[in-house]
Amino acid sequence: MKINSLLAGVAFMATSLAAYAQDNTVTVQTKKIGAEIQPTMYGIFFEDINFGADGGLYAELVKNRSFEFSPDHYMGWDMFGKVELRNDGPFEKNPHYVRLSCAGHGDMWTGIQNEGFFGIGLKKDAEYRFSVWARVPDGNAVTLMVQFIDQNTMDDNQQFVSQDLVIDSKEWKKYTMVMKSNRTIAKANLRIFLSNPQHRSGTGTVDLEHVSLFPVDTWMGHENGMRKDLVQALYDMRPGVFRFPGGCIVEGSNLETRYQWKNTVGPVENRPLNKNRWESTFINRYYPDYFQSYGLGFYEYFLLSEEIGAEPLPVLNVGMACQYQNWNNEKAHAECSAEGLKEYIDDALDLIEFANGPADSEWGKVRAEMGHPEPFGMKYLAIGNEQWDKFYFDRLKFFVEAVRKAHPEILIIGSSGPDSEGEMFDLGWEDMKKQKVDLVDEHFYRPVDWFKNSMNRYDDYDRNGPKVFAGEYACHDHGNRMKWNHAGASIYEAAFMTTLERNADIVHMATYAPLFAHVEGWQWRPDLIWFDNLNSVKSVSYYVQQMYARNMGTNVVPATLATPTPKGEDGLFTSAVYDKNTEEYIVKVINTTEQPKTVDIVLDGLKQVKGNAATLTLDCSDYTLDNTLENPDAIVPQEGWTKVEGNTIKTTIDGKNFVVFKVKK
Ligand code: AHR
């Protein structure tokens, strides 16, 4: 017992002495204005995972609007009375529609009802645009009664809004009307009755196709638009680059279900439906109703990039389905043949034309007809998502050759595979260097310990090879069995990002992943932004990204700790930048320990700083906490200031805090 307490005492003294010996001075060499920080440095990665597109960012409220879900063409719909599924509709690539006829009895109604994505979210006094392609095959006009209903109410009326729409054309035609909701409800349904009186006596038939309901108030008011709150959250991050459409979704589980951009442009009604590979990737999070309507396609993507001020960075399939899922499968499902590769390469060249070609070129014309005659000015193209080994390298080289020849102005991004290091990763980098791609995409969803060991990851990277695109990353707190969003993981992302910033000469882009998740429909977490049918919430990790992106400066300046934190340990981490436009120095300091640290930030080279230092602090000390829909502002950056004495910012950084300091030159 005595020996134990003696040992404990010695240990305590040693710890105290070590703490005493630690010098927490951060020296910022203000006169050494270093590498330029690329405007693309902090960006966003979008993938249709977690109902990120249909049911999420894409504001369509009707699920299976074209009756193309398969094998169940009525998925998401309830049918009553006399409804028949037909397949000779007006849209070649989505041929199914429904025919509604009278039910043949005075008290039996015919109609259809849609459940939306986990319900239909409607807001009081907001307007919604209902539209439908329809015809009356016998030429006799019918009236549709279109209703917002609350199926769960025990009030007299399930419908709380009901509007008539007359269908009178024998030919297929689009009918539209605006409906205003008189209540806020997260889980409404859309019900459509065939309602004119004569249908009860045996007449009245109507065909319905592409039944759609959008909020009128979408981002920028686009009719085929995006959810405003979600785009606003992206815009508020000030993303420099926008990667799309994934992720594994680019690859597909097999080549048939891969993402094909050409299927995502032109009239929305004729964009063929595809299965979403996240429908069945995880048996513990299985979503049989997860499909891709492609309503959010490549045109909408380029437009959105432009509107939020981010460089578009499309990722295309290299001629291989997901390597994970097909490792032992028949090759035919996993890799296209050498002859087949031409189609994929053409897709890449045609995408460049779609984005940048003149309005009278084949694909430029498609873009122009969709409403954007001016080129989008795409600069980057990634080929292959998480690809590795010879299969990939052998295919990629044909793309590189073709793109370089036709479009030397395009910067090509290759993959280093799914691992953050190791044999495959090294092999990947080696080959990317040989192929002289411009950037290499790295992915790391890693535990806390990995992050602690990687705080200097890019310090020793080869300065002569391709640049780095940290294309998918997040701290997954496996060690604590907490692989979900919480502040305790976000603080390590903040600390890790100092190595991105310090090495901005070679790290040109970084995008956290995944971006979006529906609280009722997720397959993967943590994620950056969560939402339900009415509201959204920014995670603590979101604010980490935002604090970097909004304070990225224009140039790196050296910032060093007098006692650097040893590899693998908790401690202080720092990086600094200068902003030529505002003439400010911006210093980021992260304390990953649980104790407060007294820190002096010496702005070496400046004599006297004007005024105080502005601060922005993210307090992650409540380790298990994150922002939620119920409590969206639990942990948000707090503005403040701290004293500067001469050229030194004197401050204390609390445990698990991330602080951004700003001073005027
Ligand atoms: O972000 C989720 C998935 O993680 C991506 O689709 C894939 O690229 C990675 O494995």
Residues whose N, C-alpha, C, O or C-beta is under 5 A from the ligand:
A	BS01	AHR	G247 C248 I249 E386 A513 P514
